Amino acid sequence: MWREFWNIYQKRMIGAAIGLFFGLLYLFVGFWDMLFVGLLVSIGYWIGLQKETSDGPVFPWQRLWYSLLERFRPFK
């Protein structure tokens, strides 16, 4: 049962675990509200979900870079 669950939701669980790790680390190093920890866990879950559902990168840096170059290029 756990193996099937792991095979289906592997990247989501890894993303949520990384978010939880950094959230707990930040909580124990300095005092933060539990909403901030929940925010970090949900961001980690979202990144894992994006990696699971798409083949490309989570953040399309190259497309963003080219759109900025086209917009702010001094000599067209």
VENLINBEL-V679322 format. One record per residue. N is the residue number from 1. RES is the residue in one letter. SS is DSSP state (alpha for helix, beta for strand, coil for the rest). PSI is psi in degrees with one decimal (NA if undefined). OMEGA is omega as a letter, one per 40 degrees, with the letter a starting at -180 (* if undefined). Layout:
n->N res->RES ss->SS psi->PSI omega->OMEGA
n->N res->RES ss->SS psi->PSI omega->OMEGA
This chain:
n->1 res->M ss->coil psi->-47.4 omega->a
n->2 res->W ss->alpha psi->-32.4 omega->i
n->3 res->R ss->alpha psi->-39.8 omega->i
n->4 res->E ss->alpha psi->-42.6 omega->i
n->5 res->F ss->alpha psi->-41.6 omega->i
n->6 res->W ss->alpha psi->-42.1 omega->a
n->7 res->N ss->alpha psi->-34.1 omega->a
n->8 res->I ss->alpha psi->-45.6 omega->a
n->9 res->Y ss->coil psi->33.5 omega->a
n->10 res->Q ss->alpha psi->-51.9 omega->a
n->11 res->K ss->alpha psi->-34.8 omega->i
n->12 res->R ss->alpha psi->-43.0 omega->a
n->13 res->M ss->alpha psi->-38.3 omega->i
n->14 res->I ss->alpha psi->-43.7 omega->i
n->15 res->G ss->alpha psi->-43.1 omega->i
n->16 res->A ss->alpha psi->-36.8 omega->i
n->17 res->A ss->alpha psi->-39.0 omega->i
n->18 res->I ss->alpha psi->-43.1 omega->i
n->19 res->G ss->alpha psi->-40.5 omega->i
n->20 res->L ss->alpha psi->-40.0 omega->i
n->21 res->F ss->alpha psi->-50.3 omega->a
n->22 res->F ss->alpha psi->-33.9 omega->i
n->23 res->G ss->alpha psi->-44.8 omega->i
n->24 res->L ss->alpha psi->-37.9 omega->i
n->25 res->L ss->alpha psi->-45.2 omega->i
n->26 res->Y ss->alpha psi->-34.2 omega->i
n->27 res->L ss->alpha psi->-42.1 omega->a
n->28 res->F ss->alpha psi->-29.9 omega->i
n->29 res->V ss->alpha psi->-44.8 omega->i
n->30 res->G ss->coil psi->155.4 omega->a
n->31 res->F ss->coil psi->116.3 omega->i
n->32 res->W ss->coil psi->154.3 omega->i
n->33 res->D ss->coil psi->155.3 omega->a
n->34 res->M ss->alpha psi->-18.4 omega->i
n->35 res->L ss->alpha psi->-34.6 omega->i
n->36 res->F ss->alpha psi->-39.8 omega->i
n->37 res->V ss->alpha psi->-42.0 omega->i
n->38 res->G ss->alpha psi->-37.2 omega->i
n->39 res->L ss->alpha psi->-44.2 omega->i
n->40 res->L ss->alpha psi->-38.9 omega->i
n->41 res->V ss->alpha psi->-41.8 omega->a
n->42 res->S ss->alpha psi->-34.0 omega->i
n->43 res->I ss->alpha psi->-43.1 omega->i
n->44 res->G ss->alpha psi->-39.5 omega->i
n->45 res->Y ss->alpha psi->-42.0 omega->a
n->46 res->W ss->alpha psi->-42.7 omega->i
n->47 res->I ss->alpha psi->-42.3 omega->i
n->48 res->G ss->alpha psi->-38.5 omega->i
n->49 res->L ss->alpha psi->-40.1 omega->i
n->50 res->Q ss->alpha psi->-40.9 omega->i
n->51 res->K ss->alpha psi->-31.1 omega->a
n->52 res->E ss->alpha psi->-36.1 omega->a
n->53 res->T ss->alpha psi->-16.3 omega->a
n->54 res->S ss->coil psi->154.5 omega->i
n->55 res->D ss->coil psi->-25.0 omega->a
n->56 res->G ss->coil psi->-174.1 omega->i
n->57 res->P ss->coil psi->158.5 omega->i
n->58 res->V ss->coil psi->-44.6 omega->i
n->59 res->F ss->coil psi->115.2 omega->a
n->60 res->P ss->coil psi->77.2 omega->a
n->61 res->W ss->alpha psi->-39.7 omega->a
n->62 res->Q ss->alpha psi->-43.0 omega->i
n->63 res->R ss->alpha psi->-39.4 omega->i
n->64 res->L ss->alpha psi->-42.8 omega->a
n->65 res->W ss->alpha psi->-46.0 omega->a
n->66 res->Y ss->alpha psi->-35.8 omega->i
n->67 res->S ss->alpha psi->-36.3 omega->i
n->68 res->L ss->alpha psi->-38.7 omega->i
n->69 res->L ss->alpha psi->-40.2 omega->i
n->70 res->E ss->alpha psi->-35.5 omega->a
n->71 res->R ss->alpha psi->-40.5 omega->a
n->72 res->F ss->alpha psi->19.5 omega->i
n->73 res->R ss->coil psi->125.8 omega->a
n->74 res->P ss->coil psi->-35.9 omega->a
n->75 res->F ss->coil psi->107.4 omega->a
n->76 res->K ss->coil psi->NA omega->*
